[in-house]
Amino acid sequence: MSKQTTIPSFLYGTAWKEDRTQALVELALAEGFLGIDTANQRKHYDEARVGRGIITTIENGMLSREDLFVQTKYTYQRGQDHRLPYDPNASITDQVLQSFARSLEHLQTTYIDSYVLHGPSTRVGLTSDDRAAWKAMEDIHASGRARHLGISNIGLDQLKALCDDAKVKPGFVQNRCYAAKGWDRDIRAFCTANGIIYQGFSILTANRAVTGNPVLTGIAKRHGRSLNQVIFRFALDVGMVVLTGTTNAQHMKADLAVADFTLSEDEVSTIENLMMA
């Protein structure tokens, strides 16, 4: 690759924004986000509006393309609605290539920083479709049009199998992160041991029960921070890249402001085990 990609600590998630997508992408970039997460999955994302938000920001001279980390995904047909970005009768290989080509058009770019398989095709194991999809992604990576590859919504056994089989190992794993499961501790440990960066999503929305915990409240009070800021700081301290999809400018500022403090090792350990039985 011609340039080492800088991985930001936060990614701005663009799901479920619909006609507000462009404006919110522009707002997030103006507030200081340098990473954008999307998918070529019209059911939940408007990738074309994401692209317009990015290109408008670049054209206004606020940032250059090389300043940004742009991540998108290939999604199997079962995760799509009728607005497919590929021919449903095509092979999985061709679907991946067609989806990627459309993503480049939508995002108005010549390369993607991270191209992600939006989850294996089944909950258990890997299928021939998964292997075909990953091989097509490896070919895109080899062409230089995707600087990194990743996978989301994956279990530990599946991740181990992918790492065993793949020519190009995943650089990222993006999972929903549950406090009740130690914040995906086992997969995070595997990622750390294998040089994979873990991206956590739904860190707040999947863990509403945590925000009422008096121990966490005490930690937040001690640092003079909000509960959300403490949870995000914890995530960064254990090595996660954090996804947030807030639509509020003040919350965007508060999220990025967690760079200004750290938690003690004891506080990190306490939060990591907060909801474990």
Helices and strands as residue ranges (DSSP letters): E 10-13, G 18-20, H 21-31, E 35-37, H 47-59, G 65-67, E 69-74, G 77-79, H 92-107, E 112-117, H 128-142, E 146-152, H 156-165, E 172-176, G 179-181, H 185-193, E 197-201, G 208-212, H 214-223, H 227-237, E 240-244, H 249-256, G 257-260, H 265-272
